[in-house]
Amino acid sequence: MYFPSWMRQLYRGLSAQPAWASPRRSLVLSPHRRLPEFSSFIARTNTCGELRSSHLGQEVTLCGWIQYRRQNIFLVLRDFHGLVQIVIPQDESAASVKKILCEAPVESVVQVSGTVVARPPGQENPKMPTGEIEIKVKTAELLNSCKKLPFEIKDFVKGAKEFLVPSREPGKFYSLPQSPQQFKQLLMIGGFDRYFQVARCYRDEGSRPDRQPEFTQIDIEMSFVDQTGIQQLIEGLLQYSWPSDRGAVALPFPSMTFAEALATYGTDKPDTRFGMKIIDISNVFRNTEIGFLQDALSKPQGTVKAICVPGGAKYLKRKDIESIRKFAVDHFNQEVLPVFLKTSINWNSPVAELIMEEQRLEFIRLMQVQEDDVILLTAGEHQKACSLLGKLRLECADLLEKKGVVLRDPALFSFLWVVDFPLFLPKEDNPRELESAHHPFTAPHPSDIHLLYTEPEKVRSQHYDLVLNGSEIGGGSIRIHNAELQHYVLATLLKEDVKLLSHLLQALDYGAPPHGGIALGLDRLMCLVTGSPSIRDVIAFPKSFRGHDLMSSAPDCVPPEDLKPYHIQVSWPADSESEKNSLNLHQES
């Protein structure tokens, strides 16, 4: 298969030391010093295996596992790259540091900062690459404690919206993953520093213009990383691999909270190439006599919102406005009213006639209304009103662009990080219960951990999405690395059967490092870069809307004798008799 040059650059950027890997983190002590390749984007300055006598006198920060401890004077710290000896401070002023390093169980994860010093004469260890030096520690932090290691892992299967593949063991199936989420977390717990894979993933659902049942991700996981580190890595990767004929990629990408994205654009994946932002005009109508506005504002979370469609009175016909109003009622059960404040349109909304002059002037100021603009106004609960106007914003953009108005420049690539998502959402079928907004391994926002035990529905997460021109091209999170917290989230808040995830909970108990990751949708990214209208246009053998392979006619019926080794049989629905008979005729012929 042919890969364009920018794709080859992307692969090289993931697997090699690219030019963009120079970090921007505050922990670099010298402005002229460049962090080593394996310490970019994360909380350490060096790996445990790289320090030598040439580093004497340098201040360093290391992260790793306690390999062993000797007489509470020394310990050996290990990471994926090697070992280094740590000198535990013995003076009274460093009692807290000594307590951490002496009481932490072996295989616990710690972060230490200190000075590289030479080992005393005669105490060098020629068998260790770092045997000429040691670290005189000044500060230490226990990142995660470790229990006694059992070295046991259990298998698991998760079947929600995943393809199930029968095995020859009666009643047992394989599950094709949507993402290797738990496996890559286990790699980090096992001591791997970084992981990436161009992963083929599967989702048992039909096709859409931006989604296929079989898709490809650039899957990434890192230890000792925070949200900023992941974002810098991805920004640099995209800048490095971006095709030269698509213009330069400016860094850093702008960032917006989920709450801000919803309030301003009505969606968590806003297209920021054009305006038409949602404006809260509740205060304009606090003392209004317009009945349905009064009713909306009297309720909890009740608001009045509006968007300004530039030139709407000029370009939109009456049938367009009626179509927009019908869409609002059909999909949101909500009324949308057109308001013309600076035009002679004679089919204005009755609401406009009830707006007092003072309100009208403030309305015009807030919405920055120009000649021939039309306002689309709605009232109701905050999230519902914003979501509706977010849909109408895109619908109006489509209508205007059909009339020749350029709003979304196809040559412009507008990247945006969306952060601070809710950690939980109410279940649709039972709003009193919670479900994960992302997945149950996402870490809560550090500022909101206390709310887990009192108001979990208000907790923000350390989940982040990367959006390009209104499409989500990547998403990830910092993971929970504390077994007790993970158990509480699963068992108490989500009411999940923790036995199904006992392997992960056990692993988290044995010195799991802080870790996080992200996955980029490679097919969707290529679709946007090439300007293709559908993701199917950038996949060699795409599936149909129903998820069918039209060339090989898959999925297809299987004769009963081929199913016997798998100990399964087909239970035919009543409306599938014709298909069953067709299969029988095929066998007889």
Salt bridges, closest charged atoms under 4 A:
GLU59 OE2 - LYS138 NZ 3.23
GLU103 OE2 - LYS99 NZ 3.12
GLU107 OE1 - ARG78 NH2 2.88
GLU169 OE1 - LYS172 NZ 3.58
ASP193 OD2 - ARG44 NH2 2.18
ASP193 OD2 - HIS81 NE2 3.00
GLU205 OE2 - ARG203 NE 3.81
GLU205 OE2 - ARG211 NH1 3.07
ASP210 OD1 - ARG208 NE 3.81
GLU214 OE2 - ARG200 NE 3.62
GLU214 OE1 - LYS543 NZ 2.86
ASP219 OD1 - LYS184 NZ 2.74
GLU221 OE1 - LYS184 NZ 3.69
GLU221 OE1 - ARG479 NH2 2.87
ASP226 OD2 - ARG25 NH2 3.09
GLU235 OE1 - ARG24 NH2 3.24
ASP245 OD2 - ARG246 NH1 3.21
ASP268 OD1 - LYS269 NZ 3.96
ASP271 OD2 - ARG273 NH2 2.68
ASP280 OD2 - LYS305 NZ 3.11
ASP295 OD2 - LYS299 NZ 3.49
ASP330 OD2 - LYS326 NZ 2.64
GLU335 OE2 - ARG325 NH2 2.37
GLU357 OE2 - ARG360 NH1 3.67
GLU362 OE2 - ARG365 NH2 2.65
ASP398 OD1 - ARG408 NH2 2.57
GLU401 OE1 - ARG408 NH2 2.72
ASP420 OD1 - HIS445 NE2 3.90
ASP420 OD2 - ARG460 NH1 3.61
GLU433 OE1 - LYS427 NZ 3.29
ASP448 OD2 - ARG460 NE 2.78
GLU455 OE2 - LYS458 NZ 2.85
ASP465 OD1 - HIS463 NE2 3.05
ASP509 OD2 - LYS147 NZ 3.08
